[in-house]
Amino acid sequence: MNRFRVFGGESARDRVLEHVAQIEANRVAIESLRELIDSKINTLRFEVTTGLASLKELKRHDLDGMAEHSRVLYVEINRRLGELEKSIERLDQANRDYVLREVYEKDEERLYMERRDASKAKESGQRAMLIAALSALVSIFNTIIAFYLRMH
């Protein structure tokens, strides 16, 4: 896709709206992931509470079994939290990459516009100089003709 189409194609407004929609989609995805994480954390809290209640009951019956159950529960909780942290890191990295890409593209567009404006200004200046030179030549020509007509 050519980002610098002058005639036809998508306008800068359409691209901005597309970028805004993408950012909104990323925000919604991050929000849903946060809700999922909160749900998982609440589930883990419930499991920990249930596990602790079970441990209290096991304490009366078997202290060795309780220690093993506690260790297994601790390992499982750490594993799930690790998975959640990795998911968050991946989404954060994807969002950072997207934002950097957007900044880079906007900078490219700005540089392109500056170069185009400088080129137009140069062309306008050259045209103005040519018109001034032609005007000076016509003025000199008129002066010579007026001088010649006075002499004869």
C-alpha positions as CSV (number, residue, x, y, z in Angstrom):
1,M,0.0,0.0,0.0
2,N,1.4,3.4,-1.0
3,R,1.0,5.7,2.0
4,F,1.6,8.9,0.0
5,R,-1.1,8.8,-2.7
6,V,-2.0,12.2,-3.8
7,F,-5.0,11.5,-6.1
8,G,-7.4,8.6,-5.3
9,G,-6.9,6.1,-2.6
10,E,-7.5,6.7,1.1
11,S,-7.3,10.1,2.6
12,A,-5.2,11.0,5.7
13,R,-8.5,11.2,7.6
14,D,-9.3,7.6,6.7
15,R,-5.9,6.5,7.8
16,V,-6.2,8.3,11.0
17,L,-9.7,6.8,11.6
18,E,-8.2,3.4,10.8
19,H,-5.4,4.0,13.3
20,V,-7.8,5.2,15.9
21,A,-10.0,2.1,15.4
22,Q,-6.9,-0.1,15.7
23,I,-5.9,1.6,19.0
24,E,-9.5,1.3,20.3
25,A,-9.4,-2.4,19.4
26,N,-6.1,-2.8,21.2
27,R,-7.6,-1.0,24.2
28,V,-10.7,-3.2,24.2
29,A,-8.5,-6.3,23.9
30,I,-6.3,-5.2,26.8
31,E,-9.4,-4.4,28.9
32,S,-10.9,-7.8,28.2
33,L,-7.6,-9.4,29.1
34,R,-7.6,-7.4,32.4
35,E,-11.1,-8.7,33.1
36,L,-10.0,-12.2,32.3
37,I,-7.0,-11.8,34.6
38,D,-9.2,-10.4,37.4
39,S,-11.5,-13.4,36.9
40,K,-8.5,-15.8,37.0
41,I,-7.2,-14.1,40.1
42,N,-10.6,-14.3,41.8
43,T,-10.7,-18.0,40.9
44,L,-7.2,-18.5,42.3
45,R,-8.3,-16.7,45.5
46,F,-11.3,-19.0,45.7
47,E,-9.1,-22.0,45.2
48,V,-6.6,-20.8,47.8
49,T,-9.4,-20.2,50.3
50,T,-10.9,-23.6,49.5
51,G,-7.4,-25.1,49.7
52,L,-6.8,-23.5,53.1
53,A,-10.1,-24.7,54.4
54,S,-9.2,-28.2,53.2
55,L,-5.7,-27.8,54.7
56,K,-7.3,-26.9,58.1
57,E,-9.4,-30.1,57.9
58,L,-6.4,-32.1,56.8
59,K,-4.4,-30.7,59.7
60,R,-6.5,-32.6,62.1
61,H,-5.9,-35.8,60.2
62,D,-2.6,-35.7,58.6
63,L,0.1,-32.9,59.0
64,D,2.4,-34.5,56.3
65,G,-0.4,-34.6,53.7
66,M,-1.1,-31.0,54.5
67,A,2.4,-29.9,53.8
68,E,2.4,-31.7,50.4
69,H,-1.0,-30.3,49.4
70,S,0.2,-26.8,50.3
71,R,3.3,-27.2,48.2
72,V,1.3,-28.5,45.2
73,L,-1.2,-25.6,45.6
74,Y,1.7,-23.1,45.8
75,V,3.3,-24.4,42.7
76,E,0.0,-24.4,40.7
77,I,-0.7,-20.8,41.8
78,N,2.8,-19.7,40.7
79,R,2.4,-21.4,37.4
80,R,-0.9,-19.7,36.6
81,L,0.3,-16.3,37.7
82,G,3.4,-16.8,35.5
83,E,1.2,-17.5,32.5
84,L,-0.9,-14.4,33.2
85,E,2.2,-12.3,33.5
86,K,3.5,-13.6,30.2
87,S,0.2,-12.8,28.5
88,I,0.3,-9.3,29.8
89,E,3.9,-8.8,28.7
90,R,3.0,-10.1,25.1
91,L,0.0,-7.7,24.9
92,D,2.1,-4.8,26.2
93,Q,4.9,-5.5,23.7
94,A,2.4,-5.7,20.9
95,N,0.8,-2.4,21.9
96,R,4.3,-0.7,22.2
97,D,5.2,-2.1,18.7
98,Y,2.0,-0.7,17.3
99,V,2.5,2.7,18.8
100,L,6.1,2.9,17.6
101,R,5.0,1.9,14.1
102,E,2.4,4.6,14.2
103,V,4.9,7.3,15.3
104,Y,7.3,6.2,12.6
105,E,4.7,6.3,9.9
106,K,3.5,9.8,11.0
107,D,7.1,11.0,11.0
108,E,7.6,9.7,7.5
109,E,4.4,11.4,6.3
110,R,5.5,14.7,8.0
111,L,8.9,14.5,6.3
112,Y,7.3,13.8,2.9
113,M,5.0,16.8,3.3
114,E,7.9,19.0,4.3
115,R,10.0,17.9,1.3
116,R,7.0,18.5,-1.0
117,D,6.3,21.9,0.4
118,A,10.0,22.9,0.1
119,S,10.0,21.7,-3.6
120,K,6.8,23.7,-4.3
121,A,8.3,26.8,-2.6
122,K,11.5,26.4,-4.7
123,E,9.4,26.1,-7.9
124,S,7.4,29.2,-7.0
125,G,10.6,31.2,-6.3
126,Q,12.0,30.2,-9.7
127,R,8.8,31.2,-11.4
128,A,8.8,34.6,-9.6
129,M,12.5,35.2,-10.6
130,L,11.7,34.3,-14.3
131,I,8.7,36.6,-14.3
132,A,10.8,39.4,-12.8
133,A,13.6,38.9,-15.4
134,L,11.1,38.9,-18.2
135,S,9.5,42.1,-16.8
136,A,12.9,43.7,-16.6
137,L,13.7,42.8,-20.2
138,V,10.3,44.2,-21.4
139,S,11.0,47.4,-19.4
140,I,14.5,47.7,-21.0
141,F,13.0,47.0,-24.4
142,N,10.4,49.7,-23.9
143,T,13.0,52.2,-22.7
144,I,15.2,51.5,-25.8
145,I,12.2,52.0,-28.2
146,A,11.1,55.2,-26.4
147,F,14.7,56.5,-26.6
148,Y,14.9,55.5,-30.3
149,L,11.6,57.2,-31.1
150,R,12.6,60.4,-29.4
151,M,15.9,60.5,-31.4
152,H,14.1,60.1,-34.8
